């Protein structure tokens, strides 16, 4: 393809990372993963930046893993290690010192909502769909979703969302505290940019230190949470239900799970 899988731009001390495979719903493919890793590295190395916006091209923020492309275990790696290596470029967002805003221009499903959750602030599109649909695929969640989500919405609400794999719209996501704002889809980036400019106008050292203080005070440990989830997810990949769930997704039908 002539277009890069990820677009990286800087303007007014604000960086923008845009997933750029709209025809594939900005899914997490190998090429997107590698390009995203490079863009995050550029952000981490630029000490003049004051805010980062992560967004997507087209009508989807990120649809998560691309099951159509298949997964294969890395040589001399355990399955859970393969999964952690797959998610690692996206989890690296948590290590960025400046504030990170997810401008969720459209749907964010599975790993896509995981990417949004490792950001600090989230802007949702009112009518887009958001959710961690892993249970509907016969899989355990990944990317520390089962760790972060209860801390945002409380355990009962998180249990309901994760156990059902339910999709909710942007307005509901904002009501629950998953998103800071829900706006029309064509206004999502504008709202994110407005917030980024407000953040960028503040003292950068103070903002960076406050971000550190917030997550330190919360005892935030997404790395260990993601590692445990990778173990659980790798075990569920071994089940017949996971094969049925993924096949049903690709065949656009309802799965029939047998608990095996």
N, C-alpha and C positions, 0 to 999 in steps of 0.2 A: 504494500500500500504506500502511496505517496505521502499520506498524512502520518505524522508521528503518533504512536500509541498514547503518549502523554505530552501535553503542551505545558511548558514552564515559562512563566513571564514574571517580570518585576516592574512595578510602577509605584512611585511615591513611597518607597520603603515597605511596600506590601507585595508579597509573593503570591502567585496563583499557580496551583497545580490543577490541571484539567484532564481528567480521563477522556480519551479521545477515540473511542471505538463505539460510536453510537449504534452502528448496525448490529453490533454484538452486545448491546445494552451495557457497554462499558464493563463487561465481565472481567474477572481476575484471571487473565491468561498469562502465560509465561512472558510474552513480550510486554504486556502492561506492567507486570510485576517488576521486570528489570528496569523499565523506563521510570517507573514510580520510585524505585530505590535510588536511582540516579538523581531524580528531582529532589527527593528528601535530603540526600547528601549535600546538594547545592544549597539548600536552605540552612542546613546545620553549619555549613562553612562560611556563611555570609553574616558577619556580626553587625551589619548595618540594617538588617531587616527588623521590622517591628511587629509584623503580623503575617499569617499565612492563611489563604483561603483554598480549600480543596473543593472542587466541583466536578461536574461531568458535562459532556457534550450531548446534545439531543434531549430526549424526554426521560432519560434514566440517569440517576446519580451513579449507581453501581448495582448490578444484579448478582454480585457475589461470584462464586467459583463457576467456571465454564465446564459443566459436566459433560458437555458434548465433545470436548477435546480429550477427555479421559485423563485419569491420574495414573502415574506409575511411580513405584517406589524408587528412591535413589539408591544407587549401588552402595553397599556397606552401611546402609542407614535403616534404622527401625522405622516402621510406618508412622509412628508419632513424631519422629524426627523429621521425616519428609513433610508432614503437615506443618510443623513449626517453621521449617525453612520456607514453605509456601507463604505462610502468613507474615513472616518476619518483616518484609519491607513495609507492610501496612501497619504493623505494630510499632514500627520505628517512629511513627508519628508521635507516640507518647513521649519520646525522648527529645522532641523539639522544645527548646526553651521558650520560644515566643508563643503567644496565643495562637491557636489554630481554630478556624471557623469552617464547619462543613456547610457549604451552600448546596443543600440537597435539592437540586433543580427538578428532580423527578423521583421515580421509584428507587428505594434502597432496600434490597432483599438479602437475607442470609449474611454472607460475608460483607455485603454492601452496607448493611446497617451496622455491622461490626466496625467498618472503617469510620463511619460517622460517629460511633460511640467513643472511639479513641481520640476524637477531637474535643476541644474545650467548650465550644458553642455550636449549636446546630440551628440552621434555618430550614424549615420544611416548606414544601409546596402544598397548599391546602388540600388538593384533590389527589395527590400522589399516594402511593401505597408503601407502607413501611412495615417491616417485620422480620423476625428470626424464624424462618419456616423449616428449620432443621427437623423437627419432629415429624413433619409431613413427608420427609424424605427418608425416615428411618435412621436419622443421624443425631448424634450429640452436637450441640453447638460448638463453635470455635471462636478464636480471636478474643477470648476473655469476655464474651457476651454474657454468660451466666454469672460473671463476677460484677460487671459494670451495671447491668440493667437493674438488679435489685437495689443498687445504691442510688439510682436515679428515681425510680418509681415506687420503691418499697417491695418487699418480698411477695406479698399476695398478688399484686398486679404483675410482677415479673413472672411468677409461677403461671399465671393464667396465659400470658403471652407466649411463654416458652413451651408449656405443655400442650397448647393448642396449635402453635405455629401460625396464629392468626395474623392477618394483615390489617393494619389500621390506617386511616388517612392522616394527612398532615395536621389537620385541626385537632384530631384526637391525640396525636403525638405531642402537640404543644400543651394540650390540657393535662396530659399525664406527666409532663416535665421532661419528656425525651427531647423535645425541641424547645428552643427559646421563643421562636416565633413561627407562625404559619401564615404565609402570604400567597398571592397568586404566583403560579409557576414562573411567569415572565418577570416577576419582581424579586425572586429569591436572590439572585446575584447582587442586585442593586442594594438589597437590605444587608447582605453580607459585606459589601463594599463600604456601606455607610458605617457599619459597626467597626470594620477594620480601620477606617480613617479615624474614628473616635479613639480607638485603642492606640493607634500610631501617633496621635497627638499628645499622648501622655508620656511621662518619663520612662524610657525603655528599661532602665535598670530596675526601677521599682516594680514595673509590671512583671518582668521576668522573675524577680524574687518572690513576688506575691503568688505567681503561678506555682513555683516550687513549694511555698509554704502551704498553699491550699491542699495539694496532693500529698504532701508529707503529713499534714494534720489528719488527713483521711486514711492514712496508712495504705495508700494506693499501691498495689503490687500486681499489676496486670501481667507482668512477665511470668510469674509463677502460676497465676490463674490460667493463662493461655497455654502453658506447658501441660498442666493437668487436663485441660480441655482437649488438647491434642491427643493425649493418651486415651481419653474417653472416646473421642471422635474416631480414632483409628480402630478401636475395638468395635464400634458400631458399624464401621465400613465392612467388617468381616461378616455381618449378619445377612441373612436372606432378605430381611425387611429393607435393608439399605439398597440392595440390588433392585428390589421391587419399586421402592420409592423413586430412585433415580430413573429407572426405565419408564415409570409412569409420568415423570416430569417431561422426559424427552418425547414421549408418545402423546403428551397432552391429554392424559386421562387420570382418573382418581386411582390411587394405589389401594391394593388389598393386602393389608399386613396380617401376618400369621404369628407374630411373636417369636420368630426364629432368627 
